[in-house]
C-alpha cells in the first residue's frame, strides 16, 4: 500500500490546491482536504492473525508428533520422544508473535479481520478529529463555514466533516465520495478524484454572493494547502 506522502507529485498537489482555492472563491467556505495513509490501528486484527498463525503451527506440530508419541520409539529412527508439550508451547508462542508482527507489515492480512463498518467508523472518527482541530486553527474565521474532506487510503473510504447545520447539504454526495475518488487512486491519477470531490462539495454549497454568513467580506483569505498524514 502506498503511503499518502508518496501518492501525489508536487504538481498534483498544486493542482488539488488550486481546485480548493477555486471552490473557496465560489462559496466563501473554508475547505480543508486531508489525505491519510490509514485511520485506525486495528490491534484486534493483528492479534487475530497471530492467533491463526499459532493455530496453524499447532496443527502442523501435532501432526508431526503423532508419529512419535511420548514414551514410545520413533518408528523410523529408533529414538524415544521425551520433550512432552515443550515443542507445542514454543510453536504456539512463536507463531502468535510472528503472525502479529507480520500483520503490522502486511496490510492485506489485517484487512481479513476488519469489517467495512469498522473501517468506516475509524475514518469517520478521524475526520471528526481533524474537523475539531481545524475549527481551532481557523478560529479567526468564526462566521465562515468549514468543511473537511478526509480521504483514507488503507480503508479506501472518504468522509466529509462539517458543522451539523451543513450536513444535509452533503447527504447525497457522501454516498458517492468513494466512487468519485478511489478509481483515480487505483489508476494512478489520484488528483482527478480529489479535484472532482472538491468541485462537488462546492456545488453543494451556496455561492458566496448569496450567502454572507458563509463568506463575510471582512474574512481574511489564507493560503490553501492539502494536508497529508502518513
C-alpha positions in Angstrom: 0.0 0.0 0.0 1.4 3.4 -1.0 1.6 6.0 1.8 -0.2 9.3 1.5 3.0 11.2 1.3 4.1 9.3 -1.8 0.7 9.2 -3.6 0.8 12.7 -5.1 3.5 14.5 -7.0 4.2 18.2 -6.3 2.4 19.1 -9.5 -0.7 17.0 -8.5 -0.7 18.6 -5.0 -0.6 22.0 -6.6 -3.5 21.1 -8.8 -5.6 20.0 -5.9 -4.7 23.2 -4.0 -5.8 25.2 -7.0 -9.1 23.3 -7.1 -9.7 24.0 -3.4 -8.8 27.7 -3.9 -11.3 28.0 -6.8 -14.0 26.2 -4.7 -13.4 28.6 -1.8 -13.7 31.6 -4.0 -17.0 30.4 -5.4 -18.5 29.5 -2.0 -16.7 31.5 0.6 -16.3 28.4 2.7 -13.1 27.1 4.1 -12.4 23.6 2.5 -9.7 21.5 4.1 -8.6 18.4 2.1 -6.9 15.7 4.1 -5.1 12.7 2.6 -4.2 10.0 5.2 -2.4 6.7 4.8 -4.5 4.9 7.5 -7.1 5.9 10.1 -7.1 3.1 12.6 -4.6 1.0 14.5 -6.6 -2.3 14.3 -4.7 -4.2 17.0 -7.5 -6.7 17.1 -6.8 -7.7 13.5 -3.1 -8.2 14.3 -4.0 -10.4 17.3 -6.3 -12.5 15.1 -3.5 -13.0 12.5 -1.2 -14.1 15.3 -3.9 -16.5 16.7 -4.4 -18.1 13.3 -0.6 -18.4 12.8 -0.4 -20.1 16.2 -3.2 -22.4 15.4 -1.6 -23.5 12.1 1.7 -24.0 13.8 0.0 -26.1 16.5 -1.8 -28.3 13.9 1.4 -28.9 12.0 3.4 -29.7 15.1 0.7 -32.0 16.4 0.6 -33.9 13.0 4.3 -34.3 13.1 4.4 -35.5 16.7 1.7 -38.2 16.0 4.5 -40.3 14.6 6.4 -40.0 17.8 4.1 -40.4 20.8 5.5 -39.7 24.2 7.4 -42.6 25.7 7.4 -44.7 22.5 10.2 -45.2 20.0 10.2 -43.4 16.7 9.4 -46.0 14.0 12.0 -44.7 11.5 15.0 -43.8 13.8 14.5 -45.9 16.9 14.6 -42.8 19.1 12.4 -42.0 22.1 10.5 -38.7 22.2 10.8 -37.1 25.6 10.2 -33.4 25.2 6.5 -33.6 26.1 4.5 -30.4 25.4 7.5 -28.1 25.1 7.7 -28.0 21.3 3.9 -27.3 21.1 4.2 -24.4 23.5 7.2 -23.0 21.7 5.4 -23.2 18.3 2.2 -21.6 19.6 4.0 -18.7 21.2 6.4 -18.1 18.3 3.6 -18.5 15.8 1.5 -15.9 17.6 4.3 -13.4 17.8 5.5 -13.9 14.2 1.9 -13.7 12.9 1.1 -10.5 14.8 4.4 -8.8 13.7 3.7 -9.9 10.1 0.3 -8.3 10.2 1.8 -5.0 11.2 3.8 -5.0 7.9 1.3 -6.7 5.5 -1.8 -4.6 5.4 -3.8 -7.3 3.5 -3.6 -9.6 6.5 -5.3 -7.0 8.8 -8.0 -6.4 6.2 -9.1 -10.0 6.5 -10.3 -9.5 10.1 -11.8 -5.9 10.0 -15.3 -5.3 8.7 -16.1 -2.5 6.3 -18.3 -1.0 9.1 -15.3 -0.8 11.4 -13.3 0.8 8.6 -16.0 3.4 8.0 -16.2 4.1 11.8 -12.5 4.7 12.1 -12.4 7.1 9.1 -15.4 9.0 10.5 -13.8 9.4 13.9 -10.5 10.6 12.3 -12.4 13.1 10.1 -14.2 14.5 13.1 -10.9 14.8 14.9 -9.4 16.8 12.1 -12.5 18.9 11.9 -12.2 19.8 15.5 -8.5 20.6 15.2 -9.3 22.7 12.1 -12.0 24.6 13.9 -9.5 25.7 16.5 -6.9 26.5 13.8 -9.4 28.7 11.8 -10.9 30.3 14.9 -10.2 33.7 13.5 -12.9 33.0 10.9 -15.9 32.3 13.2 -18.5 33.2 10.5 -17.0 31.1 7.7 -18.2 27.6 7.0 -15.5 24.9 7.5 -15.6 21.6 5.6 -13.1 18.9 5.9 -12.7 16.4 3.0 -11.0 13.4 4.7 -9.6 10.6 2.5 -8.1 7.4 4.0 -6.1 5.2 1.6 -6.0 2.0 3.6 -9.7 1.9 4.4 -10.5 3.1 0.9 -13.1 5.4 2.3 -13.7 9.2 2.3 -15.7 11.3 4.7 -17.0 14.9 4.8 -16.9 16.5 8.3 -18.6 19.8 8.8 -20.9 21.7 11.1 -24.2 19.9 11.8 -26.1 22.7 10.1 -24.4 21.9 6.8 -24.6 18.0 6.9 -27.9 17.9 5.0 -26.2 19.6 2.0 -23.8 16.7 1.6 -26.3 13.9 2.2 -26.3 12.9 -1.5 -22.6 13.4 -2.0 -21.5 11.4 1.0 -22.6 8.1 -0.6 -20.7 8.7 -3.9 -17.4 10.0 -2.5 -15.6 6.6 -2.6 -16.6 6.0 -6.2 -15.6 9.5 -7.1 -12.1 9.4 -5.5 -10.7 5.9 -5.4 -11.0 4.8 -9.0 -8.5 7.6 -9.8 -6.2 6.3 -6.9 -6.2 2.8 -8.4 -5.5 4.1 -11.9 -2.6 6.3 -10.6 -4.3 9.6 -11.2 -5.4 10.5 -7.7 -5.6 14.2 -8.3 -8.5 13.7 -10.7 -10.8 12.2 -8.0 -9.7 14.7 -5.3 -10.4 17.7 -7.6 -13.8 16.2 -8.6 -14.7 15.8 -5.0 -13.8 19.3 -4.1 -15.8 20.6 -7.0 -18.8 18.6 -5.9 -18.5 20.0 -2.4 -18.5 23.5 -3.9 -21.7 22.7 -5.9 -23.5 21.6 -2.7 -22.8 25.0 -1.1 -24.4 28.3 -2.0 -22.5 30.8 -3.9 -20.5 33.4 -1.9 -22.5 36.3 -3.3 -25.8 34.9 -1.9 -24.5 33.7 1.5 -22.9 36.4 3.5 -22.8 34.2 6.6 -20.5 31.8 4.8 -18.2 34.4 3.4 -18.2 37.7 5.2 -16.4 40.4 3.4 -14.0 41.0 6.2 -12.9 37.4 6.4 -9.2 37.3 5.5 -8.0 34.9 2.8 -5.3 32.4 3.9 -3.3 30.1 1.7 -4.8 26.7 0.9 -2.8 23.5 1.4 -3.6 19.8 1.1 -2.8 18.1 4.4 -1.1 14.8 4.2 -0.9 12.4 7.1 1.4 9.3 7.0 
